[in-house]
Amino acid sequence: MLKILVVDDAIFMRSMIRDIFARGPFVIAGEAENGVQAVRLYQDLRPDLTTMDIVMPQMDGISALREIIRIDPAAKVVMCSALGQEALIAEAIEAGARDFIVKPFQPGRVLKVVQSVLGLDERLQPLVPPTHSGDAR
């Protein structure tokens, strides 16, 4: 199973993402409502993928992304943004985000981005079979 960390200050958005990941080889390992929680949970869980809202209280998504990349340069973080946040998306990609998803979420687009970032085929299976020498990430 692929561990997903969902970060968004809106419960409704976290719920939508949870529903999208309900099918396939995914498990929601944790949820955070701000960047401070996101960084702490990332350190504890080391998820395969993190979905990160940009605009949040306490610590925004781009600051949290920078912290996570500092902790783990190989972290796979996909930013979530509303329409009209193109400048923030560019900043996030520069800071290390692998891709972005625009709200409102379209399940097909979310899964397509995740497929690409995690190297999965259309059946959500790994394109390269994992090796058995420890951690397959």
Backbone bond lengths (Angstrom), bond angles and torsions (degrees), N, CA, C in turn:
res aa  C-N    CA-C-N  psi(-1)  N-CA   C-N-CA  omega(-1)  CA-C   N-CA-C  phi
1 M - - - 1.455 - - 1.537 109.66 -
2 L 1.324 114.95 144.23 1.455 120.95 178.82 1.526 108.80 -97.24
3 K 1.328 116.14 125.27 1.464 121.46 -176.77 1.527 110.39 -84.01
4 I 1.347 114.93 129.89 1.458 121.66 -179.41 1.531 108.81 -117.45
5 L 1.328 115.83 134.41 1.458 122.32 171.92 1.527 106.73 -108.07
6 V 1.326 117.02 124.28 1.469 122.59 -176.98 1.527 108.53 -107.81
7 V 1.339 115.29 122.45 1.465 120.04 -177.86 1.521 109.58 -123.84
8 D 1.342 116.00 114.86 1.461 121.73 176.94 1.521 106.80 -162.77
9 D 1.333 117.53 140.08 1.462 119.46 -179.37 1.524 112.21 -75.62
10 A 1.322 118.11 -14.93 1.465 121.32 179.85 1.532 110.48 -97.49
11 I 1.321 115.62 120.83 1.472 121.08 178.97 1.528 110.14 -56.63
12 F 1.324 116.53 -40.36 1.462 122.35 -179.57 1.535 111.00 -57.38
13 M 1.330 116.89 -44.56 1.474 121.02 -179.82 1.531 110.61 -67.31
14 R 1.329 116.77 -41.38 1.469 119.22 178.19 1.522 109.54 -61.87
15 S 1.313 116.50 -39.03 1.463 121.57 178.91 1.532 110.72 -63.72
16 M 1.331 116.85 -42.75 1.474 120.10 178.65 1.527 110.78 -61.24
17 I 1.326 116.27 -44.19 1.472 119.98 179.91 1.529 109.74 -65.12
18 R 1.331 116.55 -41.95 1.476 120.90 177.50 1.523 110.15 -55.80
19 D 1.332 116.66 -44.73 1.467 121.18 -179.76 1.528 111.45 -62.92
20 I 1.326 116.91 -40.70 1.472 120.58 179.75 1.531 110.54 -63.02
21 F 1.336 116.29 -39.20 1.465 120.14 -178.56 1.528 113.22 -86.51
22 A 1.335 116.71 5.80 1.469 120.10 -179.55 1.530 111.21 -67.30
23 R 1.345 116.72 -24.11 1.470 119.04 178.06 1.528 108.54 -107.38
24 G 1.300 114.80 156.27 1.464 118.40 179.91 1.516 111.54 92.35
25 P 1.315 115.51 -173.29 1.471 120.88 -173.08 1.529 112.76 -85.93
26 F 1.346 116.97 42.98 1.458 120.07 -174.03 1.517 111.97 -114.94
27 V 1.316 115.15 149.60 1.455 121.65 170.89 1.529 106.35 -136.18
28 I 1.328 116.17 132.39 1.459 119.89 176.90 1.532 106.47 -77.52
29 A 1.323 115.72 106.90 1.459 120.92 -176.07 1.522 111.30 -79.64
30 G 1.340 116.22 -27.35 1.452 119.32 -179.43 1.508 111.45 -171.25
31 E 1.339 114.86 163.70 1.459 121.49 177.64 1.523 108.14 -135.33
32 A 1.336 115.36 143.29 1.462 120.90 177.40 1.513 108.63 -134.43
33 E 1.352 115.84 150.51 1.458 119.14 -179.54 1.524 112.78 -109.06
34 N 1.340 116.79 0.99 1.458 119.87 174.59 1.534 108.96 -155.78
35 G 1.325 115.50 169.78 1.460 120.37 -175.75 1.514 114.48 -64.79
36 V 1.340 117.07 -33.04 1.468 120.52 179.59 1.529 109.52 -62.13
37 Q 1.335 115.81 -48.62 1.472 120.24 177.88 1.525 110.40 -62.97
38 A 1.327 116.35 -38.95 1.467 120.91 -177.88 1.523 111.32 -59.38
39 V 1.321 116.99 -46.81 1.471 120.99 -178.91 1.522 109.72 -63.47
40 R 1.332 116.88 -45.16 1.472 120.57 -179.62 1.532 110.85 -62.08
41 L 1.336 116.49 -46.36 1.466 119.72 179.92 1.527 111.49 -66.13
42 Y 1.325 117.00 -37.39 1.466 119.06 178.26 1.522 109.68 -59.00
43 Q 1.325 116.33 -46.09 1.468 120.05 -179.72 1.525 111.26 -60.43
44 D 1.338 116.63 -40.85 1.469 120.85 -177.88 1.525 112.48 -73.29
45 L 1.343 116.78 -40.79 1.465 121.05 -169.61 1.525 114.63 -96.81
46 R 1.339 117.01 -27.82 1.470 122.20 -173.92 1.536 110.71 44.76
47 P 1.350 116.76 61.69 1.467 120.30 -177.29 1.528 112.35 -67.17
48 D 1.320 115.91 160.13 1.468 121.52 175.91 1.524 109.88 -73.46
49 L 1.346 116.58 -28.80 1.461 121.44 -178.43 1.520 108.90 -150.50
50 T 1.340 115.50 141.93 1.463 121.37 174.95 1.521 108.27 -122.63
51 T 1.344 116.96 129.78 1.464 120.15 170.86 1.526 105.49 -100.04
52 M 1.336 116.87 128.95 1.460 121.21 -170.33 1.522 111.24 -129.33
53 D 1.326 115.70 119.54 1.464 120.96 172.65 1.528 107.37 -68.14
54 I 1.328 117.42 152.80 1.468 119.82 179.81 1.524 111.33 -89.00
55 V 1.335 117.02 -49.49 1.462 120.47 -175.05 1.530 109.65 -95.56
56 M 1.356 115.53 109.69 1.468 121.54 -179.34 1.528 108.89 -145.50
57 P 1.340 116.78 158.70 1.470 119.92 176.62 1.531 111.71 -74.91
58 Q 1.311 116.12 167.11 1.470 126.31 177.93 1.522 113.00 67.33
59 M 1.317 118.40 -59.48 1.466 122.05 175.31 1.520 107.06 -145.24
60 D 1.334 116.33 123.97 1.462 119.38 -178.07 1.532 110.98 -72.41
61 G 1.316 115.10 168.87 1.460 120.75 -175.52 1.523 114.51 -64.72
62 I 1.320 117.67 -34.27 1.470 119.59 -179.27 1.526 110.46 -70.31
63 S 1.344 117.21 -40.10 1.472 120.14 176.33 1.526 110.36 -64.19
64 A 1.331 116.40 -42.19 1.467 120.41 178.28 1.526 110.33 -63.77
65 L 1.327 116.46 -41.78 1.466 121.25 177.38 1.530 110.45 -56.98
66 R 1.329 116.30 -47.69 1.480 120.35 -179.84 1.530 111.28 -58.97
67 E 1.343 116.47 -41.80 1.466 120.71 178.14 1.523 111.11 -63.28
68 I 1.328 115.75 -45.21 1.471 120.59 -178.80 1.530 110.29 -63.39
69 I 1.331 117.61 -43.02 1.466 121.08 179.33 1.529 110.36 -65.45
70 R 1.333 116.39 -33.60 1.475 120.21 177.41 1.539 109.26 -65.44
71 I 1.333 116.42 -40.21 1.470 122.18 179.08 1.529 110.52 -70.80
72 D 1.336 115.88 -42.88 1.471 121.77 -175.00 1.531 109.51 -142.45
73 P 1.340 117.49 93.54 1.465 120.73 -178.24 1.534 113.83 -57.63
74 A 1.323 117.71 -19.98 1.467 121.11 -179.71 1.532 112.19 -91.75
75 A 1.328 118.39 4.64 1.464 122.08 -177.92 1.525 110.58 -56.79
76 K 1.325 114.89 140.20 1.465 120.90 178.29 1.525 107.48 -106.64
77 V 1.332 114.89 102.97 1.459 121.44 -177.66 1.522 108.78 -119.25
78 V 1.334 115.39 128.93 1.463 122.27 176.70 1.525 106.59 -112.11
79 M 1.323 116.71 123.78 1.460 121.63 -178.19 1.526 110.49 -83.13
80 C 1.333 115.59 146.79 1.454 122.12 176.95 1.523 107.11 -118.17
81 S 1.325 116.45 127.77 1.454 118.63 -177.53 1.516 111.05 -142.59
82 A 1.319 114.62 158.03 1.456 120.62 174.45 1.527 108.01 -82.20
83 L 1.311 115.88 161.16 1.459 120.06 175.67 1.526 109.27 -57.50
84 G 1.321 116.98 145.75 1.448 120.44 177.63 1.516 114.11 90.20
85 Q 1.325 117.90 5.85 1.469 120.52 179.19 1.530 111.39 -107.51
86 E 1.339 116.10 33.58 1.463 120.96 -175.11 1.535 112.82 -56.04
87 A 1.338 117.41 -40.92 1.468 120.42 -179.18 1.528 110.38 -63.30
88 L 1.329 116.66 -39.47 1.463 120.58 178.71 1.524 110.74 -67.96
89 I 1.323 116.50 -38.52 1.468 120.28 178.62 1.533 109.59 -62.04
90 A 1.339 116.46 -45.03 1.474 120.24 179.00 1.523 110.06 -59.73
91 E 1.326 117.08 -41.85 1.470 121.31 178.80 1.532 110.57 -63.87
92 A 1.332 116.45 -39.90 1.465 120.91 -179.77 1.526 111.15 -66.17
93 I 1.320 117.12 -42.21 1.472 120.83 179.14 1.536 108.96 -63.24
94 E 1.326 115.58 -41.73 1.468 120.76 177.42 1.532 111.02 -61.54
95 A 1.337 116.30 -34.98 1.464 121.74 -178.56 1.525 113.00 -79.47
96 G 1.343 117.40 -8.32 1.457 119.06 175.75 1.510 116.68 124.24
97 A 1.335 118.05 0.63 1.469 119.36 177.22 1.526 108.80 -64.18
98 R 1.334 117.03 144.09 1.466 121.57 -178.53 1.516 112.76 -82.83
99 D 1.360 116.52 -27.66 1.462 120.69 -177.90 1.518 106.64 -171.30
100 F 1.327 116.65 -174.75 1.460 120.07 178.14 1.517 109.75 -145.52
101 I 1.329 114.84 157.42 1.457 122.94 177.27 1.526 106.01 -127.33
102 V 1.324 116.66 135.28 1.460 120.67 -179.58 1.528 110.14 -95.56
103 K 1.340 115.25 135.29 1.469 121.15 174.78 1.522 108.03 -82.58
104 P 1.313 120.16 147.87 1.465 126.51 -2.70 1.534 111.12 -69.95
105 F 1.313 115.22 143.96 1.457 120.89 -175.11 1.517 112.74 -67.39
106 Q 1.319 115.59 137.66 1.461 121.83 170.37 1.531 105.17 -111.43
107 P 1.337 116.96 116.18 1.465 119.84 -174.84 1.530 114.03 -48.46
108 G 1.324 117.55 -42.78 1.463 120.22 -179.31 1.514 112.40 -61.19
109 R 1.322 117.05 -42.46 1.469 121.97 179.60 1.535 110.67 -66.78
110 V 1.341 116.55 -42.92 1.466 120.81 179.03 1.527 109.61 -58.91
111 L 1.326 116.76 -49.55 1.466 120.30 -178.22 1.529 111.33 -65.53
112 K 1.339 117.91 -34.13 1.461 121.67 178.38 1.532 110.27 -64.01
113 V 1.326 116.28 -44.68 1.471 120.98 178.69 1.532 110.04 -63.52
114 V 1.325 116.20 -46.01 1.462 120.87 -179.21 1.528 110.48 -62.67
115 Q 1.330 115.47 -41.91 1.471 121.79 177.52 1.532 109.33 -55.63
116 S 1.318 115.99 -48.11 1.463 121.70 -178.49 1.532 111.48 -65.54
117 V 1.328 117.29 -48.04 1.465 121.81 -176.34 1.527 111.64 -65.48
118 L 1.330 116.94 -38.27 1.467 120.64 -177.31 1.528 113.38 -93.08
119 G 1.334 117.49 -2.93 1.462 120.05 179.60 1.517 112.91 68.92
120 L 1.346 116.26 48.57 1.463 121.36 -179.79 1.523 109.81 -109.65
121 D 1.337 116.11 154.29 1.469 119.32 175.84 1.527 109.34 -85.39
122 E 1.331 117.34 -176.50 1.471 119.90 -176.39 1.525 113.39 -66.39
123 R 1.331 117.73 -16.55 1.472 120.87 175.48 1.529 110.47 -91.39
124 L 1.345 115.21 7.66 1.461 123.55 -179.38 1.531 112.16 63.93
125 Q 1.326 115.00 33.94 1.458 121.50 175.06 1.533 107.52 -105.29
126 P 1.335 118.21 151.24 1.470 119.40 179.24 1.529 111.53 -59.57
127 L 1.329 116.59 136.50 1.469 120.98 176.64 1.518 110.10 -68.87
128 V 1.333 115.82 -36.46 1.459 121.40 177.72 1.519 106.69 -111.02
129 P 1.331 117.27 119.70 1.468 118.29 -179.41 1.524 110.17 -57.40
130 P 1.337 117.66 136.99 1.473 120.01 -179.80 1.522 110.97 -64.03
131 T 1.313 115.77 144.53 1.470 120.57 176.02 1.517 106.96 -82.26
132 H 1.289 115.99 161.78 1.459 120.03 -178.66 1.510 112.20 -99.04
133 S 1.332 116.72 20.62 1.464 119.73 -179.49 1.531 109.54 -98.46
134 G 1.325 116.17 65.57 1.459 120.13 176.96 1.513 113.24 85.32
135 D 1.311 116.20 -133.31 1.458 122.60 -174.54 1.523 110.74 -73.67
136 A 1.330 117.44 125.56 1.477 121.69 -176.49 1.520 112.88 -85.28
137 R 1.361 118.78 2.17 1.462 119.64 -179.14 1.486 111.72 -75.38
